[in-house]
Amino acid sequence: MMWRLSIRHGRSSARHIGVIALVVGFLLGPLSSAAAPMGQTTDEEVSQQSVIDAFARADYEQALAILDQQIAQGGTTHELFYNRACALARLERLEEAEAALVDALNAGFNDFAHLRSDPDLANLHNRRMFESIFEAARRYARDAASSAQEGWRQRFGSAGYLFEKDEQRRIHYATALDSFSQERMREMLDELTDHSIK
C-alpha cells in the first residue's frame, strides 16, 4: 500500500546495527514542510500520481524508475523511500527493499501500524531486520515514557503528585490525585485497557 503524507526532509544510510539509533533519530529529528501555492500542482505531485498509477497497474519496475529519478533529483521525503521499499519488495529485491525502508525511517517515516500491515511489504515481515525495527521502536517508546515521567517528577516535584508505572500494560501515571482516587482511576483504566486488547 503506497504511503503519502506530509513532506519531511533528511537522509542517511544505515543497516541492521543502526536500527536502534535510527528509530531514536527519526522520532527526534526536525521536520519541515513544503507545499505548492493554492491551486497549483507541483512536479513532485505529478510524479507521485505517476507512482500511484504504476502501483495500481502492478508495474513496480515503472514505479521504481520514477522513484529513483525523484531521488536522483534530490528528493529526500520518507514517502519516496517508503514507496521505493514497497516497489523493491514487490519485485522480490528484498535486501534493497530493507535498505530503502531504513532510508524511509531515517527520513522521518514513523507509522509502524501501517508498516506492519502493508501488503506491499508482506515478504519482509518475517525477516530479521523488519522485526529489529519494531523491537527498537518498542524500546524507544518505553525509554521515552520513563524519561518523560522522570522529567515531570523533576519539574513538578513529588509533593502532591503520584508517579507510577504499569509495566504489564505499558502505562505511566503522573497525577495530582489522592491515593484512593488514583487507585480507582487505575482500576478503570486497567479494565478499559484489558477490554481493548482482547
N, C-alpha and C positions, 0 to 999 in steps of 0.2 A: 504494500500500500504506500503510495507516494506520500512524501512529507512536505507540507507547505505551511510556513508560519512567517513570523516577522524575520527581518534580516538581521543577522548578527555577524560580527567580524572577528577574525583571529584564527591562526592556523599554526600547527607544528605537528611533527610526526612522532608517533610513539608506538610501541608494540606491547606485548603481554606484560612485561615487567613494569611499564609505566602506567598501567591501568588505574592503580590506586591514586597516584599523583594526578592523573588525568581527570578523574572524577572530581577530586577536590578543586583542581584548577578551573574546570568549566563551570562548576557551581559558584565559584567565587569571582570568575572573570568578568571584566567590564563588557557591557553590551552597547551597541549603537544601532540606530535605525536609519534606513534610507527609504525615501518614498518619492514617487513622481508627483508633479503638480496635479491637482484635481482634474480628472477627465482625460489625462494623458496616459498612454501605455508605454512602459519602458521596454527597452530591448530585452532586459532580463525577464520581464513578464511574458513577452512573446516567446522567448526561449523556454521558459518554464512551461508554458502551454504546449509547446512542441514536445517536451519531455513527457508531459501527461498524456498527450495523444499517442506517443510511441509506446508507453506502457499499456495503454488501452488496447493497442493492436498487438501486444506481446512482442513488439520489436525492440528488444532490450539492447541489441547492438546499436540501433539508431539512437536510443535514449542515452546510452553510454557515450556515443560520439558527441552528442550535443553537450552533455555534462562536462566531458573532458575539454571541449572547446571553451566552455564558460570558465572552467578552472584555469586553463592556459591563458585566458584573457584577464586573469587576476581575481576571479570570483572566489570568495572565501566563506560563503554562508554555510551554515550547518545543513541547510536543505540540499545544497549541491552535493556535499559529501555523503549525506544520508541516502539520497536518491541514487548516487553512484554506487554505494554499497548494495542497494536493492537490485540495481541492474546487474552488477557483477555476481551477486548471489544467484539471481535467476539464470545467469549464464554458466553457473557451476564453477566460477573462478573464485573459490572460497577464501583463499589466503588474501587475494586482492580485496575481496569484499570486507574481510576483517580489518584490513589496513584503512579502507575508506570509512568504515564505521568508527574507528578510532579517530580519524580526522574529523568526522562529524561531531564526536564528543568534544574534541579539542576546540571546535568552532562554536560550541555552545548548545548542542543538542542535549536535551535532558528529559524527554518524555519516555520514561522507562516502561510505562504500561503499553504505550504504542509499540515500542521496540520489541517487547516480549511477544506481542500478539500479531505483529506484522507478517502476513503470509509471504511477502517478498523475501523475508529473511528466515523462513522456516528451516532451510537447510543449514543454517548457522546455529540454531538453538541448542544442539547437543555438543557443540564444540567448546573446548576449554576456555578460549578467550571470551566467548559470549557469556559464559557463566561467571568469569572473572569480573566482568563489567558490573554485573548485578551484585556480586559479593562486595566489591569496592563501594558501590552506591549504598548498600546497607550499612557498611562500616562507617562511611562518611555521615550518613543520616544519624546514626547512633551517637557518634562522637560530636556532631554539631549540636544535637539536642542536649547532651551533657554539658557542653561548653556554654550553650545559651542559658541553661539553668544556673550554672556557676556565675555567669555574668549578671543574672538577675539577683542572685544572692549578694554579690559584691555591690551592686548598685543600690538595692533596697535594704540590705541588711536582713538579719534573721528575726529581729523584734517584730512580732505581729504577723509574720509570714510563715507558712508551712511549705517545705520543699520535699517532694517525694518522687520516687521513680517506681514504675511498674515495669520491670524488665520483661516479663512474660508478654504483656500487651504493647510494650514499647511506648508507654505514655509517661510523660514528665509533668509533674504538677508543681505549680508555684501559685499559692493562693493566700489571701488575707482572711480566710475563714477560720472559725473556731474548730477545734478538733472533731466535735460531733458533726458539724456541717460538712467538714472535709470528708469524713468517713461516709456520710450519706451520698455526697457527690460522687465519690469513688465507686460506691456500690451501683449507683445509677449508670455511670459511665462504663463500668465493667459489664453490666448486663447488656447495655447497648452495643458495646464492642463485641462481646461474645455472640450476640444475636446477629450482628452484621457480618461476622466472619463465617458463620455457618452457611 
